Amino acid sequence: MKSIETDYLVIGAGATGMAFADTLLSETDHEIVIVDRRHQPGGHWVDAYPFVELHQPSAYYGVNSLPLGQDRIDLAGINAGFYERAGAAEIQHYYQRVLEETFLPSGRIQYHASSDYLGCEDDHHIIRSNISGGITRVAVRRALVDASVVQSSIPACHTRTCEAEKGVTVVTPNQLVDIANAKGFTVLGGGKTAMAVCFWLMQQGVAPDDICWVRPRESWMTERSYTQPLSLVANMVKMQAASTQFAAEATSVPDYSVRMEAAGMSVRLDRDRDAIINRGATISLPELSALREIENVVRKGHVRAISQSAMIMDEGDVGSNPGRVYVDCTAAGLNSAAAAPIFEDGKISMHFTTMGVAPWSAAVIGFVETLDMTLEEKNRLCPALHRTGDIYGTMNIMRVGMPAEMARRQVSEIAAWSAKARLNPGRAIPDHMDDPEVQSSLGTMMQNYQPALENIERLCAEHSG
């Protein structure tokens, strides 16, 4: 049995754990041990299906110390006009580079791959190698960092909930690339993965009429031009201004979403159906148009069983045909763990604390950890945002997240660090202050900030009541 000491023990080498560790490495002289059950860093990206891409630009994904991609605007293809978005293979390679080129050469980070964290015993944290079975006891001087609380359910690791008759082909998106001679495709699920699968199938030449899409519910998505950073950041500021204004004016939570849709910032595939789900997906207008070409959309609840001739569903059977391939995209994806204090004595739980993506949230928590503050003050600056995956959860995130973001801006150390952090989606805003559209948007935000908070509080209270 081996015994070691460290300042921080980080559970999880995914986007959250890596961004947190990178911030500590850059801003302190502390030592860090990272443990992960996978054989390489990258979290769910290690198990990702090969054609998946980021929903946001590479320019603000990964870790602060190493760029992902070249901050290039694509000139061709479905992403033309937008900043590049890395795919699975590029992201896997990127996190391996972070480990090999930044973390390990520092001499202050130890990485335990293919290992499980087993808990605390006699004031020591226990790590077990899944390869050798060897046990390592870790004495932690400062904090255990649980980056697994935001771990999501993904297709490759998902347990299918519907039964399938012998001879029926049900695959994950990972397995889809090896399928040949299918007699049509049925995509199960209505989230980000299902959309990616449907679009990929059409890119491979599958006709929309040969795709059946089991999509029980509609989802809200953000039109991708409003998520662009750097030279295109004006649209992001415009969306933030509209969001603040509509939050101040909305008569209900659904009304807020409809107002965002009228402004062209939120979209849904079927404009004639109410949408409640919002899990942070982004989509371009060409992708939206292509997906709307799939007309065989089944809305009879969830699939309970599949035979050679039919799908047995909550609200009745739907006929099918032998040789059809079913693609299971029903993994929950979003982790909706209940919010809890992020900072505790001897422990940091890596819940989301920004309204952006996981790496930026983790980096913010990492930087706040470096400040000489009480636990109470750190938690005031970094409250946990409970992501429920629906529009009511989104409104509650705004209720908690907007004041926290404003509070962080008022701390000079955080403001100075944020201004140069590559993971900050809005880091280029100061460079565009002479843009009249940016000036107008910022004015709208300031004018509506307090009315928005008051109305959001009322809307959230009405929903919870």
Backbone torsions as a table, in degrees:
resi	resn	phi	psi	omega
1	MET	NA	131.5	-178.1
2	LYS	-100.2	144.4	177.3
3	SER	-124.9	133.9	178.5
4	ILE	-136.9	166.8	175.6
5	GLU	-125.4	152.1	177.5
6	THR	-157.9	165.3	174.8
7	ASP	-80.9	-43.9	-178.4
8	TYR	-130.5	134.3	172.3
9	LEU	-110.5	114.1	-176.0
10	VAL	-101.8	121.7	177.2
11	ILE	-93.5	108.1	177.6
12	GLY	113.4	123.8	179.1
13	ALA	-109.9	34.4	175.0
14	GLY	-86.4	-163.8	-176.9
15	ALA	-57.2	-38.2	-178.1
16	THR	-71.7	-53.2	-178.3
17	GLY	-62.2	-38.0	-178.5
18	MET	-69.6	-41.5	-179.5
19	ALA	-68.0	-38.1	177.2
20	PHE	-64.1	-49.2	-178.1
21	ALA	-62.9	-39.2	179.6
22	ASP	-62.1	-39.4	179.1
23	THR	-65.8	-45.6	177.7
24	LEU	-61.9	-39.7	-179.4
25	LEU	-62.9	-39.1	-177.2
26	SER	-77.7	-31.9	-169.8
27	GLU	-104.2	-9.1	-177.5
28	THR	-138.5	178.7	172.8
29	ASP	-111.2	22.4	-177.4
30	HIS	-73.2	159.7	175.6
31	GLU	-99.8	147.4	-174.1
32	ILE	-136.8	139.0	169.3
33	VAL	-115.6	130.2	177.8
34	ILE	-114.6	131.5	177.8
35	VAL	-123.6	136.7	-179.3
36	ASP	-148.2	142.7	-177.4
37	ARG	-76.0	-17.8	179.0
38	ARG	-84.3	165.4	-174.4
39	HIS	-83.0	-10.0	178.3
40	GLN	-149.5	161.8	-178.8
41	PRO	-72.8	160.9	178.6
42	GLY	127.3	-8.2	176.7
43	GLY	59.2	-132.7	-174.4
44	HIS	-65.3	-17.6	177.7
45	TRP	-65.4	-24.5	178.1
46	VAL	-64.5	-30.6	-177.7
47	ASP	-104.7	11.2	-173.4
48	ALA	-70.8	151.3	174.2
49	TYR	-71.1	148.9	-165.5
50	PRO	-65.3	-23.7	-176.5
51	PHE	-100.9	8.6	178.1
52	VAL	-71.8	145.3	175.6
53	GLU	-131.3	160.6	174.7
54	LEU	-58.5	149.3	172.6
55	HIS	-88.5	-12.8	177.9
56	GLN	-121.9	164.4	-180.0
57	PRO	-62.0	148.0	174.9
58	SER	-60.0	-24.6	-174.5
59	ALA	-57.7	-25.8	176.5
60	TYR	-127.6	41.0	174.4
61	TYR	-127.5	152.0	177.3
62	GLY	107.3	-126.1	177.7
63	VAL	-128.0	160.5	-177.2
64	ASN	-65.8	-35.1	-168.2
65	SER	-80.5	-12.5	-175.8
66	LEU	-138.0	121.4	178.2
67	PRO	-63.1	146.6	171.3
68	LEU	-107.1	113.4	-174.8
69	GLY	80.0	-161.1	-172.8
70	GLN	-120.4	17.1	-176.2
71	ASP	51.7	44.1	-175.5
72	ARG	-98.9	142.0	172.3
73	ILE	-90.8	124.5	-179.0
74	ASP	-66.8	141.1	-178.0
75	LEU	-103.2	-13.3	-177.0
76	ALA	-144.3	166.5	177.6
77	GLY	85.8	-173.4	-174.6
78	ILE	-67.9	-19.9	-178.9
79	ASN	-100.6	14.7	-177.2
80	ALA	-57.1	132.7	179.2
81	GLY	92.3	-7.2	-178.6
82	PHE	-116.6	159.7	176.1
83	TYR	-66.1	143.0	-175.9
84	GLU	-53.8	148.2	177.8
85	ARG	-124.5	120.2	-177.1
86	ALA	-70.8	150.5	174.0
87	GLY	-99.8	-179.3	-172.9
88	ALA	-57.1	-49.6	-175.5
89	ALA	-62.7	-41.1	-179.8
90	GLU	-65.3	-39.6	-179.1
91	ILE	-69.5	-39.9	176.7
92	GLN	-59.2	-46.2	179.5
93	HIS	-64.3	-38.7	-178.8
94	TYR	-60.1	-49.5	-177.9
95	TYR	-67.3	-31.0	174.6
96	GLN	-65.9	-37.6	176.2
97	ARG	-63.8	-43.9	178.6
98	VAL	-56.3	-44.5	179.9
99	LEU	-63.9	-49.7	-171.1
100	GLU	-80.4	-29.9	-175.1
101	GLU	-99.6	-21.0	-176.5
102	THR	-120.3	-54.2	-172.4
103	PHE	-68.5	-60.1	-174.3
104	LEU	-65.6	-40.3	178.4
105	PRO	-64.0	-18.7	179.4
106	SER	-65.8	-25.7	-175.7
107	GLY	75.7	1.7	-177.7
108	ARG	-113.4	0.9	178.1
109	ILE	-124.3	128.5	170.7
110	GLN	-107.6	139.7	-176.8
111	TYR	-122.6	122.0	179.1
112	HIS	-111.1	99.2	179.4
113	ALA	-84.0	163.8	176.8
114	SER	48.1	44.2	-176.2
115	SER	-135.8	151.6	178.6
116	ASP	-110.5	144.2	170.0
117	TYR	-88.9	123.2	-173.3
118	LEU	-102.5	-2.9	179.8
119	GLY	113.0	-170.9	-175.7
120	CYS	-108.9	138.6	-179.0
121	GLU	-145.5	119.9	179.6
122	ASP	54.7	47.2	178.1
123	ASP	65.6	13.8	175.1
124	HIS	-123.5	141.1	176.7
125	HIS	-90.8	140.8	-171.4
126	ILE	-109.4	127.5	175.3
127	ILE	-117.4	134.1	177.3
128	ARG	-121.9	128.4	175.5
129	SER	-72.7	129.3	177.3
130	ASN	-80.4	-6.9	177.7
131	ILE	-93.2	-54.3	-176.4
132	SER	-96.5	-19.3	-174.7
133	GLY	81.4	-0.7	-178.4
134	GLY	-65.8	146.1	-178.5
135	ILE	-106.7	135.1	173.9
136	THR	-121.4	127.7	176.4
137	ARG	-96.8	129.4	-174.8
138	VAL	-118.9	120.4	172.8
139	ALA	-91.3	120.9	-175.2
140	VAL	-104.8	121.3	-176.0
141	ARG	-80.8	-30.8	-173.8
142	ARG	-119.5	-61.1	-175.6
143	ALA	-158.8	145.1	165.7
144	LEU	-83.8	130.4	-178.1
145	VAL	-114.0	110.1	-177.2
146	ASP	-93.9	98.0	177.9
147	ALA	-92.5	7.7	179.6
148	SER	-90.5	-9.0	-177.3
149	VAL	-68.4	-20.3	178.8
150	VAL	-101.9	10.0	-178.7
151	GLN	-62.5	132.5	-175.7
152	SER	-102.1	160.2	175.3
153	SER	-87.3	124.6	-176.9
154	ILE	-119.8	160.7	-173.6
155	PRO	-55.0	-43.0	-174.3
156	ALA	-65.3	-26.4	-176.3
157	CYS	-109.5	9.9	-175.2
158	HIS	-87.5	138.7	175.0
159	THR	-91.9	118.7	-177.4
160	ARG	-62.2	138.0	-176.2
161	THR	-97.5	-16.2	179.9
162	CYS	-100.8	147.7	177.5
163	GLU	-82.9	151.2	179.1
164	ALA	-131.7	131.3	178.2
165	GLU	-64.4	150.3	178.6
166	LYS	-55.9	132.6	-179.9
167	GLY	96.4	-12.6	176.7
168	VAL	-83.3	132.5	-177.9
169	THR	-95.5	112.5	175.0
170	VAL	-120.3	123.2	-175.3
171	VAL	-126.6	160.9	168.6
172	THR	-86.1	164.9	174.4
173	PRO	-58.1	-29.6	177.8
174	ASN	-62.2	-36.9	-177.4
175	GLN	-84.3	-16.1	-173.9
176	LEU	-60.1	-34.7	-175.1
177	VAL	-65.7	-14.8	-178.8
178	ASP	-101.5	4.4	-178.2
179	ILE	-79.8	141.5	177.2
180	ALA	-136.2	147.9	172.9
181	ASN	58.6	41.6	176.6
182	ALA	-73.5	149.2	177.1
183	LYS	-99.5	48.7	-177.5
184	GLY	105.6	163.2	-177.7
185	PHE	-129.8	139.8	172.2
186	THR	-121.4	121.9	-177.9
187	VAL	-101.7	123.3	-177.3
188	LEU	-100.3	117.5	178.1
189	GLY	120.9	153.5	-176.2
190	GLY	-119.5	11.9	-175.1
191	GLY	-92.6	-161.3	-177.0
192	LYS	-56.6	-45.0	-176.0
193	THR	-65.2	-43.8	179.6
194	ALA	-60.8	-41.0	178.3
195	MET	-63.3	-42.8	179.7
196	ALA	-63.0	-40.2	-179.9
197	VAL	-65.8	-46.8	179.8
198	CYS	-59.8	-44.5	-178.8
199	PHE	-66.9	-41.0	179.1
200	TRP	-62.5	-42.6	179.1
201	LEU	-58.9	-42.9	179.5
202	MET	-67.5	-34.3	175.9
203	GLN	-63.9	-28.0	178.9
204	GLN	-84.5	2.6	177.1
205	GLY	98.4	4.1	177.2
206	VAL	-72.5	127.8	-178.9
207	ALA	-69.9	143.5	177.5
208	PRO	-53.9	-33.4	-179.7
209	ASP	-69.2	-16.3	178.7
210	ASP	-92.2	6.1	179.0
211	ILE	-114.8	124.6	171.3
212	CYS	-104.8	131.6	-174.6
213	TRP	-119.9	110.3	175.9
214	VAL	-83.9	103.2	-173.1
215	ARG	-130.7	85.9	-173.8
216	PRO	-61.0	-33.2	-174.3
217	ARG	-135.6	154.9	175.9
218	GLU	-89.2	150.4	179.7
219	SER	-123.3	147.4	169.9
220	TRP	-85.3	140.6	176.3
221	MET	-132.7	160.9	176.3
222	THR	-96.8	130.2	176.1
223	GLU	-65.4	126.9	-163.0
224	ARG	-63.8	-23.8	-178.8
225	SER	-64.4	-17.6	-178.6
226	TYR	-93.0	9.4	177.5
227	THR	-115.1	13.2	-172.6
228	GLN	-86.2	139.0	-179.1
229	PRO	-98.0	-168.0	167.8
230	LEU	52.8	-120.7	-174.4
231	SER	-68.8	-16.3	-178.5
232	LEU	-107.2	17.3	-171.2
233	VAL	-69.4	-16.7	-177.8
234	ALA	-56.8	-37.9	179.7
235	ASN	-67.2	-34.6	177.3
236	MET	-63.8	-42.5	178.4
237	VAL	-65.5	-38.1	178.4
238	LYS	-61.6	-41.1	178.6
239	MET	-67.8	-39.5	178.0
240	GLN	-62.2	-38.6	178.4
241	ALA	-66.1	-44.7	179.3
242	ALA	-64.0	-40.7	179.0
243	SER	-59.7	-43.3	179.3
244	THR	-65.8	-43.4	-179.9
245	GLN	-63.8	-45.8	-177.5
246	PHE	-70.2	-30.8	175.2
247	ALA	-65.2	-31.5	178.0
248	ALA	-75.8	-28.8	-172.9
249	GLU	-99.0	-20.5	-171.4
250	ALA	-61.0	141.3	177.0
251	THR	-92.3	-12.3	177.4
252	SER	-160.5	169.1	178.5
253	VAL	-65.3	-45.6	175.5
254	PRO	-60.1	-34.6	179.2
255	ASP	-63.1	-36.7	176.4
256	TYR	-58.6	-46.0	-178.8
257	SER	-64.5	-39.8	179.8
258	VAL	-65.9	-37.1	176.5
259	ARG	-64.5	-40.7	177.4
260	MET	-64.5	-34.6	177.2
261	GLU	-67.0	-43.5	-179.9
262	ALA	-61.0	-28.9	178.4
263	ALA	-83.5	-3.3	178.1
264	GLY	82.7	12.0	-175.1
265	MET	-98.3	-33.6	172.7
266	SER	-109.3	144.0	-179.3
267	VAL	-137.7	158.2	171.9
268	ARG	-138.1	153.3	-176.4
269	LEU	-65.9	-47.0	-179.2
270	ASP	-109.1	105.8	-175.6
271	ARG	-72.6	-9.4	-179.6
272	ASP	-95.4	1.4	-179.1
273	ARG	-119.4	140.3	176.9
274	ASP	-63.9	143.4	177.7
275	ALA	-122.8	132.4	178.2
276	ILE	-114.2	-33.8	-174.8
277	ILE	-72.3	139.2	171.9
278	ASN	-150.0	104.0	-177.0
279	ARG	-114.8	20.0	172.8
280	GLY	85.2	14.7	179.0
281	ALA	-71.5	148.4	171.5
282	THR	-117.6	156.3	-178.6
283	ILE	-153.9	145.4	175.3
284	SER	-90.2	161.1	-179.7
285	LEU	-64.1	-39.0	175.0
286	PRO	-62.0	-38.9	177.1
287	GLU	-64.7	-43.3	179.5
288	LEU	-59.3	-45.4	179.4
289	SER	-62.2	-41.9	-179.6
290	ALA	-64.7	-44.8	-178.3
291	LEU	-65.7	-29.3	178.2
292	ARG	-70.1	-12.3	176.4
293	GLU	-72.3	-17.8	177.2
294	ILE	-79.8	108.0	-175.3
295	GLU	-96.6	-20.1	-179.7
296	ASN	-84.2	78.0	-179.4
297	VAL	-107.1	123.0	-177.0
298	VAL	-98.4	128.5	-177.5
299	ARG	-128.3	59.7	178.8
300	LYS	-117.4	37.5	-179.4
301	GLY	82.5	-149.8	-177.0
302	HIS	-98.2	154.2	178.0
303	VAL	-80.1	129.0	179.4
304	ARG	-102.4	-29.4	178.9
305	ALA	-160.0	155.6	179.8
306	ILE	-130.9	127.2	173.7
307	SER	-112.1	-179.1	178.9
308	GLN	-64.4	-24.3	-172.8
309	SER	-116.9	-6.2	-175.7
310	ALA	-161.3	158.7	167.1
311	MET	-105.0	127.7	177.6
312	ILE	-92.8	117.5	-171.6
313	MET	-122.2	171.0	-178.7
314	ASP	-55.6	-37.5	-171.9
315	GLU	-118.1	32.2	176.1
316	GLY	121.7	159.2	-178.4
317	ASP	-79.9	152.4	176.8
318	VAL	-128.0	124.7	-177.5
319	GLY	-64.5	150.3	179.4
320	SER	-143.3	-167.0	-178.1
321	ASN	-142.9	148.4	176.8
322	PRO	-60.5	146.7	179.1
323	GLY	88.3	-6.7	177.8
324	ARG	-73.0	143.1	178.6
325	VAL	-103.7	129.8	178.9
326	TYR	-104.1	128.3	-178.0
327	VAL	-109.4	113.8	-175.4
328	ASP	-83.8	107.8	178.6
329	CYS	-117.9	32.1	-172.7
330	THR	-93.9	3.2	176.0
331	ALA	-57.2	140.9	-172.6
332	ALA	-62.8	-30.8	-178.3
333	GLY	72.0	-84.5	-177.1
334	LEU	-60.5	133.2	172.6
335	ASN	-93.5	119.8	-175.9
336	SER	-107.7	37.1	179.3
337	ALA	-56.1	137.6	-178.6
338	ALA	-59.6	143.1	179.9
339	ALA	-65.1	143.5	178.4
340	ALA	-149.4	162.9	178.7
341	PRO	-55.4	132.8	179.0
342	ILE	-74.8	-43.2	-177.8
343	PHE	-103.4	121.3	173.5
344	GLU	-130.4	169.8	178.7
345	ASP	-65.2	111.2	177.6
346	GLY	81.0	7.9	-178.5
347	LYS	-150.6	141.8	173.4
348	ILE	-126.5	121.8	178.4
349	SER	-103.1	120.2	-168.3
350	MET	-85.7	62.1	171.0
351	HIS	-71.7	164.6	172.5
352	PHE	-66.6	139.8	176.0
353	THR	-131.4	-7.3	172.3
354	THR	-114.6	162.6	179.3
355	MET	-85.4	7.4	177.6
356	GLY	-98.4	-154.6	-174.6
357	VAL	-84.6	168.6	-171.8
358	ALA	-57.7	-45.5	-177.2
359	PRO	-60.5	-41.3	-179.8
360	TRP	-65.4	-42.9	177.9
361	SER	-58.6	-46.0	-178.6
362	ALA	-65.8	-39.3	179.4
363	ALA	-65.4	-38.8	177.7
364	VAL	-61.9	-45.4	178.4
365	ILE	-60.8	-42.1	179.2
366	GLY	-60.8	-42.4	-179.2
367	PHE	-70.3	-41.6	178.2
368	VAL	-60.8	-33.6	177.5
369	GLU	-62.5	-28.0	-178.7
370	THR	-77.4	-12.6	-175.4
371	LEU	-84.4	150.3	179.8
372	ASP	-83.2	85.2	-176.4
373	MET	-138.3	160.5	174.4
374	THR	-75.8	163.0	175.9
375	LEU	-59.5	-38.2	-179.6
376	GLU	-61.8	-43.3	-179.4
377	GLU	-69.0	-40.7	177.9
378	LYS	-61.7	-41.5	179.9
379	ASN	-71.1	-27.5	174.8
380	ARG	-67.5	-39.6	179.4
381	LEU	-77.1	-27.4	-176.6
382	CYS	-129.5	69.5	175.3
383	PRO	-73.2	150.7	177.1
384	ALA	-77.5	133.1	178.7
385	LEU	-100.5	121.2	-177.6
386	HIS	-83.4	111.4	-179.3
387	ARG	-93.3	110.2	-179.8
388	THR	-98.5	-12.2	177.8
389	GLY	81.9	13.3	176.5
390	ASP	-131.9	175.0	-174.0
391	ILE	-67.6	-26.4	179.0
392	TYR	-73.3	-37.8	174.8
393	GLY	-65.1	-37.9	177.3
394	THR	-61.3	-41.8	179.3
395	MET	-66.4	-38.3	178.1
396	ASN	-67.5	-34.9	175.5
397	ILE	-61.5	-40.6	176.4
398	MET	-64.1	-40.3	-179.1
399	ARG	-59.9	-41.9	-178.6
400	VAL	-88.0	-38.3	-171.8
401	GLY	-76.7	-34.4	-178.0
402	MET	-63.1	-49.0	177.6
403	PRO	-63.8	-35.0	179.3
404	ALA	-65.9	-41.6	178.6
405	GLU	-63.3	-41.3	177.8
406	MET	-63.7	-40.2	179.7
407	ALA	-64.5	-39.5	179.3
408	ARG	-65.4	-37.0	179.3
409	ARG	-63.2	-25.6	-176.6
410	GLN	-86.4	-3.9	174.7
411	VAL	-95.8	114.3	-170.6
412	SER	-57.7	-40.8	-179.0
413	GLU	-63.1	-41.8	-179.9
414	ILE	-68.4	-42.6	-179.5
415	ALA	-60.8	-42.9	-179.3
416	ALA	-66.7	-42.3	178.8
417	TRP	-66.3	-43.8	-179.0
418	SER	-60.8	-36.2	-176.2
419	ALA	-61.8	-26.2	-178.5
420	LYS	-110.6	2.3	-177.0
421	ALA	-80.0	122.3	-178.3
422	ARG	-66.1	-22.3	179.3
423	LEU	-77.9	-12.0	-180.0
424	ASN	-74.3	112.1	-177.5
425	PRO	-58.1	-29.6	-176.1
426	GLY	-102.9	21.1	-173.1
427	ARG	-64.1	-20.8	-177.5
428	ALA	-90.5	-1.0	-178.2
429	ILE	-56.5	-44.2	179.4
430	PRO	-58.9	-26.0	179.9
431	ASP	-75.4	-8.8	-175.3
432	HIS	-121.2	23.2	-176.9
433	MET	-69.3	-15.6	177.5
434	ASP	-88.5	-0.4	177.3
435	ASP	-78.6	120.1	-178.6
436	PRO	-56.7	-34.7	-179.8
437	GLU	-67.9	-39.9	177.3
438	VAL	-65.7	-44.0	178.8
439	GLN	-59.5	-45.2	179.7
440	SER	-63.6	-41.7	-179.2
441	SER	-64.7	-43.3	179.1
442	LEU	-64.3	-36.8	176.0
443	GLY	-63.8	-41.4	177.1
444	THR	-62.4	-40.0	179.0
445	MET	-62.6	-46.8	-178.7
446	MET	-64.7	-40.2	-178.8
447	GLN	-64.4	-35.5	-173.8
448	ASN	-102.0	-2.4	-173.5
449	TYR	-57.4	-56.7	-176.8
450	GLN	-68.1	-44.5	174.6
451	PRO	-58.0	-35.9	178.5
452	ALA	-64.2	-46.2	179.5
453	LEU	-59.8	-43.2	-178.9
454	GLU	-65.3	-41.8	-179.5
455	ASN	-71.6	-37.8	177.2
456	ILE	-60.8	-42.5	178.2
457	GLU	-58.4	-42.4	179.6
458	ARG	-66.6	-44.1	-179.1
459	LEU	-64.7	-40.9	178.7
460	CYS	-66.7	-38.8	178.6
461	ALA	-65.5	-39.8	178.7
462	GLU	-63.7	-41.0	-178.4
463	HIS	-68.4	-45.9	-177.4
464	SER	-69.5	-26.7	-179.5
465	GLY	-79.1	NA	NA
